[in-house]
């Protein structure tokens, strides 16, 4: 009997939904059958198989009378097959952790009629663009395909700069004020442009974005909604590191970003979560690589008075079998670009 | 002051004289010469440290190789367990029969066993090599069900079953072959070291160097990893020499003495290396995530200790009162089964084990605490781990006192209650410390220190009681029936397996799957730790109940040992009378 119950317990339905009080549905869990790469989340769905089809391909049917309005946290957790997710027009609430570790995810497409969310070329935003919700982990593969790059271009290849500008660079729209938790986790980006209106960088927002080398901030004369990097001329002003006006940096926000070499904390920052820059420095031979120094705009007393910092927020490196925190440069002047 | 000095000098001289006098021959009433104490320190120390090093390599979610490289879905481990479980019932029957007869089977039965095991190997290989799953209707219910399992599909499920058959056949055939060949020469507890040393070393090296973790498809990665670890597990390297020392003397006080001093001192090897290994790992570029940990660090440490173990293994002897192997009573299958079922204390132990399964499937709290809360690596990690581990050493020296002063029942109830209390404090710390991670960590480490401190005496007492329960079994059935004791697994196995799914399914709901990085998310980490611990606390409280029925004490044990000695004498005498050479037994 126990074996029977065990067998039942480990078997997972492809879709698991929960009825909400308002009569709509929440997608709690999606378990891939192994061959679903493109999925639409709009209505309560069921998976079946065609008995005459020897390939065992999954057929998904939707019940148009049962709209899905909420995506639960970890709904697609650790999926390795999904490449495109289409968000239906009724979806009103997406948890920041919904697409956690969707390793193959290239695009999240939102129905244009959706009132709450939209996408810019496969990257998920709230409708007003104020929050960047999710940059799919394998989004670079989609962009690569768009520009005809079959393979990764090596850094010593003459075509690398073009590849880097088009594929590995992302411009966050000027209206964006918040980067949601996990938004850019594991992203393959070397350069990112952040708008000066940005206020909040969420927990693990850039977690393990290991090739991220440059963060630049900008102001623009005209609103920017094109996220493709087309040159620096479109920006009114441009400067390195985090934008002026940022108030909050979530815990582990830049954890493991060892390609970063410069970090400037503007005086507007009032909260830095624990381990925000953890593992951003390492020793290579006798030299420190990565974030070897933390530059802070505020003076030391002002910083301690106005900024709440979590434990071990600065990077630490190996020092005589123990760990040592990197130096902090208070009252720093932002480096020139 | 000077009197004290004189007294100490006298004691020192006395001890030296005692050691010198009985270096090669034991004192009257004792069985183990002091030279063997020295061999225990080095031999058991190396064996223990080698076996402990192997804890870095397991087919489980908590293994760093799985965690950072293979990245298998968490539930998959449970699914594989369920796939293998039904057949395990049949294999274990044969296994107990072979083991409890020490590999000495009647010719006809031996041939039957070999035929079965070799057939299993062939069948298993066929199931692994060919895609048998393709023969089924791909849209049918069976294939649909298998495809719905986490990290598995129809083809891979059959390959996993094939791996199980291959493993069972291979291990089974080796078991008969090596037991028969080596037990008469090396005894029943350490013979395994002699046949497994070389292949185990090879497998430890291979496991780090074979790049199967690079296989992009998770389903293929799962069955290949399962096959690799099955091959790795065919060869054991348990702490055999320590088991041997548990049976080193028929004199109870001498056994305890050996457990308390040379054995404890021998564990220092491991304590030292438990500190050195993380320091070595800390020097690697990617720390715990660095594959070089499995390519260089673990193999180098293991092979060194395994070699030392082999050098000293021959010098440690087992001396349980038992009839000579040549005159050993053949245990009939049903006698073996009912024999263990008549042992009340095995029932109690298994009920406790059943209740303990409430905590099965939870992640190691120390791993989460050290790696995801404290973010420890290198020497800092080593020092904290060593500090916590050391907490258990001083109380262990007082084990004889505790055994004398308190009953087994009192010690074990105290043990369960301290687990419940300690875990409750950890839960409170997790819930109320918020993002004050250092404070939370300090409280948790203090609690772990306390829990370790209160763990070693019950563990030692429990090990000793296990040996006593085996003695009692020998008194009841004429053989220790250690393997037949697995019959309880028939009842407990499916239940523990089902109960053990509760926590993995909950963890899956809270976001824990194949990516451990989710533990960096504070809210998820708290849920992933706290809920399973609460379930575990309930288990600890319930586990106190069966111990209220425990009544096996030293008086009973002494009486049992007297009977066993008498039986061994009688059997040896009988063998001599009919002119047989009966030199492989030990008469107390």
Interface residues (C-beta under 8 A of the other chain):
Chain A: X1 X2 X3 X5 X6 X7 X9 X10 X11 X12 X13 X14 X29 X31 X33 X34 X49 X50 X51 X52 X53 X54 X55 X56 X73 X74 X77 X78 X80 X97 X100 X101 X181 X182 X203 X204 X207 X208 X251 X252 X255 X273 X274 X275 X278 X282 X310 X311 X312 X318 X321 X322 X323
Chain B: X73 X75 X78 X79 X82 X85 X86 X137 X138 X139 X140 X143 X144 X145 X147 X148 X149 X150 X153 X217 X218 X219 X279 X282 X283 X285 X375 X377 X378 X379 X380 X435 X436 X437 X438 X494 X495 X497 X498 X501 X505 X508 X509 X510 X511 X513 X514 X515 X517 X518 X520 X521 X522 X524
